[in-house]
Amino acid sequence: MTSLLVHPQRGAGRCAGRALALLLALAACATARGPLDRPEGDAAARGASARALAQAGLDALLLRNDAATAARRIEAAEARDGADPWARLGGALLARRQLDDAGEATELVALVEGAPRHPLATVAARRLADLAGRAPALARKIEEGLARAQPRLEGGTAFRARAARAAALAALGERGRAAQLRAEAGAVTAVALAGPFGGLHGLELDTPFPPEAGPLPASAPQAAGLPPAPTRALAFPDGVVTLEGEPPGADLYYVAAEVTLARGGDYLLAVGGDLSLRAFLDGAPVAERRAYAGFPPLAQLVPLRLSAGTHRLLVKLGRGDAPGQLAVSFARADGAPSDATSAAAAPGTAAPAVKAGPLPPPLPGAPALALGLEREAGPVAAPLAAALGALDLDREAAKALLEGALRAAPRSAALLAFRAEARQDDPTLSERVARARAVADLDQALAADPGDAEARLARAELARQGDRLDDAAALLDALSEAAAARPRALLARARLAEARGLAAQAERFADEARRVGGDCAALELSQALAVRRDALQRQDELATALRACPAGLERLVEHRRRRGDLAGALALADEVVRLAPARIDGRLVRAGLRASRGDPRAAAADLEDLARSWPRAARLEKRRAEYLEAAGDAAGARAARERALLLDGSDLQLRRALALEGGHEPLDELDEDGAAALAAYRAAGGRRATSSVTVLDLGAVEAHPGGAYTERIHTLVEARDERAVDRVGEVAVPEGAELLEARTVKRDGRVLEPEEPLGDKRTLSLTGLEPGDLAEWIWMRTVPPRGAAVPGFSADPFYFRADEPLWRSVYTAAAPRGLGLEVDAHHLPPPPVREEGGREVVRVVREDVPALFPEPGAPALAEHLPFVQAGAGAGREALARAMADGLLEPCRPSLEVRQLAAELAASVPPAERGGEALPRAAYRRVQELILGQGGSFSEPAGAILSRGRGSRTVLLQSLLEALGVRSRLALVRDFGRDPAPYRFPRPDLYGYAVLRLERGGQVTWLDPTTRGTPYGVLPAQLRGAEALVLPGPGEQVEVARTPPDDGSERRRTRLAVTVDAEGGAVLEGSDAYTGFEAAALRASVERLDGQARRQAMEQMLARSFRGAALLDLAVDGEGALEGPVTLRWRAKVERWARLEEGRAVAEQPVFPARLGARFLQRAARETPLLVAGDDRASLELSVTLPAGWQPLPGAQAALETPFGSFRRVEQVSGGRLQRTDQLDLLRGRIAPADYPAFGAFARAVDAAQGEPLVFRRGTPG
């Protein structure tokens, strides 16, 4: 060594040679031993660390689908270091793969115990909570294992572990210990509930209501006529606040609690829910969840430093369509038992007002967890682990993580199986597509790893649900012997046998599943089968065993009730109510048991107490009335029913029952006697030269508190001929209405009742109706309220003129005093509102009204018939806001929509993203991806994208939102709708939805409804029209107008006619369409095959050319979305021109507009004529004549009128005639006084187009 240090050159070659040999030897040795994630790496595994072995095992499982090697590596890793979290996670994955729930739980508990501070411990605790409800033994194992680890857990892991333990104990029926654990987690179990205060769960989430001002109000005002909703204290011992007792139709609630912290310090505020919410602590914002804007996690943990003492918790809830659940906990950050206690906030107690401020950041979610774990486990195992912990709380994040992992390992069976689990019930996808994608993933997983028993079981279950029972059996038959003996596999066998009708076999499999693992789902199936075959003793045994399963106590109550053990059932029901005093189902069951035991008064008292918790729940009052009546308290029962009817004014049966107790039907006082009307009609000697006469046409409406109203219709019609008998002899009753009376009044005064009752088709045939008889019917219905978003009511319009004479027409509307009854009168003077008997009443009577016979081309009836509409409350703006709020959730961007947005953004150069390039790219992609002619606006954007059909408008709005492009849905009142102002909301006036974009200071209107409509082009009827721009949160409704028609869209027809000497002709034509017309034509052509296209073209040619034979047809631009479409055709006509002495005459007009046939069916009109859209067309005609023929030019034409214009120009060049016709018919409403002038214009155009073509022939023929 010394010589080398002194003389470095000496011996250097020998030293380098030895080093190279050593390196080569080491390389050879490594190659011989093989990489750890492969079977040939067994020798190398003997000297590897636990972490290296765990990583190799995960790589073998996830990258190479080699479960055997993975099992050896994981087992070796656990033997080296039983506390290595990745080794335990790998063991859990392998156990799960083989349906070994107990083994999986053992591995996950060991992970938490061995690595309590590692992030994977939180993932394990979350999964253990899911496993806890599968079997009692499993729940016990999980609770005991986590209890050992609990003292060493901190932060989110400690909180999740307590949640898992509480779930396990609750499943076991040990509710007291579960409640103690919830208390240790700081669960808020006592709250005050205030509201509802609004009706828009998204648009009003940031609107302040009285509880945000500080003290909690004693009540919340409700719709006109309804009592205020009191603020009430509620107890939820399980820590889950629900809104189950709140009926739909209103929204925006506040939950308030006084939370007392004994020590103070660092806490984790856990906030979870399925709805939109904003949480405040002492007035400061601490958490929020905007479910209407996306798919946020169901739960979040927010670190807070809080002082000791009492703090005001206020949570604002926007329920929307969600069930409405909330859970809040104050867990200690150090993992110690929480020192937080809660009490319902008392109304009027001083509290800080809500103030603006930034939200404290929550603990990082699944994506951040995956990023942190990637340094330890790489780009596949890390996102998988994070996804496992997020699958039930943040499905969108889990999906994204699994997608990313599959990009790194596209053939990973485990990843494919977990993605199938995420997709199977994915609410952002179409149900059929979600199932199909899950099936495809599972098929790929099984192809890569046939031994994956969990994937095989999931695939078999999907096959069974799809009624592919043989496929399901084949999949289960391929399970290994060990996997087939697991409880879940046996349960799958039992369900398959049940589906095949083999009940005995199903019961044997279910019993075996119960014996092997005590599976709760198997117990449920066994119980159902035992009930089906009336095995009473077995039912007793199973019901008792089910008590140690989730919801087992409630099942046992029902079982004992069914078996007649009312005392035992009631004792158990008392326990259920004690554990959940505000839950409606448990209280209803207990009340029913008390009534069944002969104490209906106690049952009524029970529900009276529950009604204090849910004062807006009409069903509680209805049930309480039944018990009071059974107890002999008729007055109390009626009072309860009256309150139920006040809360739910739409219950027609209850309204009728209460009225009939007084000896009358509802609205009797607003009706009239049909016999009196008939007597007056006959006394007047009224005879009309019409098929029928309506002797009495009566409508009566009574509004109720809350916005519901009852409508009664009474009609008496004289049928004067057979046509009238056919028309009025079938009485049609609207859905939901009840027929009070239907009869035939004979000329001699006899009355015939119907022989058959009202059928399922809602029609009834009158008996013995003949010409000269009268048909009389009365029906009644109740219309539910519009909801708190659109307070008030608006009845259907009532018309005072029809296509038959009206002898007496009466309309009466009544409302409680103070409701604000109004009448919107059209084409008649507005009637006064008077007060009668404590009600606001409007009455309109018209007599001897002549018939107005239908006229072709007339606008909607409301434009020219007299009518009134009664109502009160909100108008058009409230309707627009309600529709905007309802459309927020369908337009939420899902993961798939956001992925498409990212793809589109990447396709547009960054410099161009601020202009139109990005929305244009989105518009075109939606047109390409979504086929068909539209769909429901309630279908989510992700589901539309997944199935490639549905509303392009909804998907485009969602996609633009994901791209950051400001766009809003707008409802358009097209030209054909009544333009008159309306007092009350009329959604039928706004029949089209488009998008309004604001980009770069410019406004663009888009309508993707018809596939292929060019960007920025609207259908003709939507141009220059009123539009309601629906607001987003924090915005107001805007009334705008769409751009006017610029006249650029014109149908251009070119026709070249080559005439032969016999008068025959070959026609070569083209029809060019642009803009929306091109899109509409393309959509029509796409639905036709070649033969159907030829038939359609031949029919069109036949209108101008008799005997035309189509030779050729082509469609240019059919596949070019947004481009023009041109029809090109060739045809032959044997006798196009008639030959005469010295001349030839072509008499049939060439593609005439036929304005007279379209619009002039009557010589005079009483109603306006509607020309619904502009009609712009041009014809370029070229006629090539045989030798010796000369065209005779026709007269030039130039018509200019307010209704449109027509121009004709002809040129003669040699033996060729060139003619150009241009017609512009403008949309409009032609008043009866202007109808003659319009008729003159139409006839002039028809006359000009009808002029024959005349040609001089050189030789006689």
Buried (B, 14 or more C-beta within 10 A) or exposed (E): EEEEEEEEEEEEEEEEEEEEEEEEEEEEEEEEBBEBBBEEBBEBBEEBEBBBBBBBBBBBBBBBBBBEBBBBBBBBBBEBBBBBBBBBBBBBBBBBBBBBBBBBBBBBBBBBBBBBEBBBBBBBBBBBBEBBBBBBBBBBBBBEBBBEBBEBBBBBBBBBBBBBBBBBBBBBBBBEBBBBBBBBBBBBBBBBBBBBBBBBBBBBBEBEBBBBEBBBBEBBEBBBBBBEBBBBBBBBBBBBBBBEBBBEBBBBBBBBBBBBBEEEBEBBBBBBBBBBBBBBBBBBBBBBBBBBBBBBBBBBBBBBEBEEEEBBBBBBBBBBBBEBBBBBBBBBBEBBBBBBBBBBBBBEEEBBEBEEEEEBEBBBBBBEBBEEBBEBBBBBBBBBBBBBBBBBBBBBBBBBBBBBBBEBBEBBBBBBBBBBBBBBEBEBBBBEBBBBBBBBBBBBBBEBBBBBBBBBBBBBBBBBEEEBBEBBBEBBEBBBEEBBBBBBBBBBBBBBBBBBEBBEBBBBBBBBBBEBBBBBBBBBBBBBBBBEEEBEEBBBBBBEBBBBBBBBBBBBBBBBBEBEBBEBBBEBBBBBBEBBBBBBEBBBBBBBBBBBBEBBBBBBBBBBEBBEBBBBBBBBBBBBBBBBBBBEBEEBBBBBBBBBBBBBBBBBEBBBEBBEEEEEBBBEEBBBEBBEBBEBBEEEEBEBEBBBBBBBBBBBBBBBBBBBBBBBBBBBBBBBEEEBBEBBBBBEBEEEBBBBBBBBBBEEEEEBEBEEEBEEEBEBEBBBBEBBBBBBBBBBBBBBBBBBBBBBBBBBBBBBBBEBBBBBBBBBBBBBEEBBBBBBBBBBEEBEBEEEEEBBBBBBEBEEBEBBEEBEBBBEBBBBBBBBBBBBBBBBBBBBBBBBBBBBBBBBBBBBBBBBBEEBBEEBEEEEBEEBBBBBBBBBBBBEBBEEEBBEBEBBBBBBBBBEBBBBBBBBBBBBBBBEBEBBBBBBBBBBBBEEEBBBBBEEBBBBBBBBBEBEEEEBBBBBBBBBBBBBBBBBBBBBBBBBBBBBBEEEBBEBEBBEBEEEBBBBBBBBBBBBBBBBBBBBBBBBBBBBBBBBBBBEBBEEEEEEBBEBBBEBBEEBBEEBEBEEBEBBBBEEBBBBBBBBBBBBBEBBBEBEEEBBBBEBBBBBBBBBEBBBEBEEBEBBBBBBBBBBBBBBBBBBBBEEBBBEEBEEBEBEBEBBBBBBEBEBEEBEBBBBBBBBBBBBBBEBEBBEEBBEBBBBBBEBBBEEBBBEBEEEE
